[in-house]
Amino acid sequence: MFIKGLDHISIIVSNVEENIRFYKEILGFKIVKDFYDEKEKARIIFLDNGNSMLE
């Protein structure tokens, strides 16, 4: 089986700000979207590094 790619990965964390710093400062990601989803009762952040996107 050959995987052509991934659409995105969702990661649930206990400390959002600490994880944002890690992905931005260490891995070079940039925030492309940041909002609060009332239905899910959760902050949703999309980060992109040009090759990969995390949610």
C-alpha positions as CSV (number, residue, x, y, z in Angstrom):
1,M,0.0,0.0,0.0
2,F,1.3,3.4,-0.9
3,I,0.2,6.6,1.0
4,K,0.0,9.6,-1.3
5,G,-0.4,12.1,1.6
6,L,-2.5,13.2,4.6
7,D,-5.2,15.8,4.7
8,H,-4.6,17.0,8.3
9,I,-4.0,15.6,11.8
10,S,-6.0,16.6,14.8
11,I,-4.1,16.8,18.1
12,I,-5.9,17.2,21.4
13,V,-3.7,18.8,24.2
14,S,-4.1,19.9,27.8
15,N,-2.0,23.0,27.4
16,V,-2.8,24.9,24.2
17,E,-0.3,27.8,24.6
18,E,2.6,25.5,25.5
19,N,1.9,23.4,22.4
20,I,1.5,26.4,20.1
21,R,5.0,27.6,21.2
22,F,6.5,24.2,20.5
23,Y,5.0,23.9,17.0
24,K,5.9,27.5,16.1
25,E,9.3,27.9,17.7
26,I,10.7,24.4,17.4
27,L,9.0,23.0,14.3
28,G,8.4,26.2,12.3
29,F,4.6,26.1,12.0
30,K,2.5,29.2,11.6
31,I,-1.1,29.7,12.8
32,V,-3.4,29.9,9.8
33,K,-6.7,29.8,11.8
34,D,-7.6,30.1,15.5
35,F,-11.2,30.1,16.8
36,Y,-13.5,28.7,19.5
37,D,-16.1,26.1,18.3
38,E,-19.2,26.5,20.4
39,K,-20.6,23.1,19.3
40,E,-17.4,21.2,20.3
41,K,-16.7,23.5,23.2
42,A,-13.1,23.7,22.1
43,R,-10.5,26.1,20.8
44,I,-9.5,25.0,17.3
45,I,-6.2,26.0,15.8
46,F,-4.8,25.2,12.4
47,L,-1.0,25.3,12.0
48,D,0.8,25.0,8.7
49,N,4.5,24.7,7.8
50,G,4.2,24.6,4.0
51,N,4.2,20.8,3.8
52,S,1.9,19.8,6.6
53,M,-1.1,21.1,8.4
54,L,-2.1,20.3,12.0
55,E,-5.5,20.9,13.6
